[in-house]
């Protein structure tokens, strides 16, 4: 196997001194004993026999990325980088949520113990975020230079305010529009991280809920006052409001009384 490795695999070499000793996948410190192989050594026969596209590269890796990649069979560096990112997101999900949810300014009024706990979560979440954003680096392998894929800066806009960081946009939106940050995140998931759509949908939902509660209250009171079935009142109100869109709920109920209750 050692001879096969020497024949088949070639080590990638960073073209910049500042990248020497870095894990290609996340930017942390790499260790020689945790080198990654693309494709994994256990799959080399398959790639040799099938002709499937792969790198046949030895990649500097940190300990954690090395262990993440033990179950990855992708033969290309980019595919293995995406696999690492999924693992980081899964392992540090709670810390990433704390990093998104909390800012240092919010910790002043918390108890010391809880504040220290949140600070630790912010630091861990920020570290995970930086690792996720690490784009790899330019390297040379067998005389050919491969450029790091440039990752476009993703801008998040909140009604004209631009942010290059989801966390900052989230905290700004929650604070400015007075929406619980965890509730806002749920609406953002529903609307593909589009802040304008999510915020508008949230406030539409709030108004709809207010109207629903008002309608339920008025119908209950009407049914009790005039000894009517509450389901009949709700159905009649819906019909009258559809037929008379310019009238308020109260005005529609007055019509129902005159036309359906008083006459009876």
Secondary structure, DSSP 4 states (H G I P E B T S, - for coil): -HHHHHHH-EE-EESSGGGTTB-TTTSSB--GGG-EEES-GGGHHHHHHH------EEE---HHHHHHGGG----SHHHHHHHHHHHHHHHTHHHHHHHHH--GGGGTTS-HHHHHHHHHHHHHHHHHHHHHH-----EEETTEEEPPPPPPPPPEEETTEEESSHHHHHHHHHHHTT--HHHHHHHHHHTTT-HHHHHHHHHHHHHHHHHHHHHHHHHHHHHHHHT--HHHHHHHHHHHHHH-TTS-HHHHHHHHIIIIIS--
